[in-house]
Amino acid sequence: MTGPRGYSAEAGSVVVDAADLLAGWPAAADRLGDGPVLVHDPVGDAVGVGIAEALSALGRTTSLVTQDQVAGTQLSLTGDLADANRRLQQAGTAVHKRSVLRRVTPGTAFIEHVLTGERSEVPCTAVVHCGHRLPDDTLPGEPRAGDCVAPRTVYEAILEGRRAALALATAGATPYGGASGHVHEHPTMAGAAR
């Protein structure tokens, strides 16, 4: 399920979620039409930059829009920030920095500069949305933890999963075939959920 979007998309516009595009890669790139593609990166991690690079490698005219001062700003944590921006520039990817996507129509995306409010148009036959996805609620009533609640770090997901298991165990459930109400606790995790 796709996550929140701060822009509107008119009927006939092609907006594809990054996860859906990657699930069928490279054949799914054909769903984007023959013209230029705009990669919308509201997160600033490796996904938007990676999608833009992959589309450029297929010979597609690609643009990337980010509200940050540099594309893929979170790549600074991995040491790939400068190299990623160099690769985008070498591939000919137009990067619209400090801008947000406001509206998508067939053939055009409308972006707005976050500081000046200046609006501009970017020609594109499709937009690839690289934002967060919504949690999956397919198991109502079951304990929820990690990314099915909201985007989480690995630590937070493990901690929530442990808390959910403890709640099940103390409610009389028998997770992992153990005795009712008894949970084996790893020594390094003792006290972590408290």
Stockholm file with secondary structure:
# STOCKHOLM 1.0

chainA/1-194         MTGPRGYSAEAGSVVVDAADLLAGWPAAADRLGDGPVLVHDPVGDAVGVGIAEALSALGRTTSLVTQDQVAGTQLSLTGDLADANRRLQQAGTAVHKRSVLRRVTPGTAFIEHVLTGERSEVPCTAVVHCGHRLPDDTLPGEPRAGDCVAPRTVYEAILEGRRAALALATAGATPYGGASGHVHEHPTMAGAAR
#=GR chainA/1-194 SS CBCCCSSEECTTCCEEEHHHHHHTTTGGGGGGCSSCEEEECSSCSHHHHHHHHHHHHTTCCEEEECSSSSTTGGGGGTTCHHHHHHHHHHHTCEEETTEEEEEEETTEEEEEETTTCCEEEEECSEEEECSCBCCCCSSTTSCCCGGGTSCCCHHHHHHHHHHHHHHHHHTTCCGGGCCTTCCCCCGGGTTTTC
#=GC SS_cons         CBCCCSSEECTTCCEEEHHHHHHTTTGGGGGGCSSCEEEECSSCSHHHHHHHHHHHHTTCCEEEECSSSSTTGGGGGTTCHHHHHHHHHHHTCEEETTEEEEEEETTEEEEEETTTCCEEEEECSEEEECSCBCCCCSSTTSCCCGGGTSCCCHHHHHHHHHHHHHHHHHTTCCGGGCCTTCCCCCGGGTTTTC
//
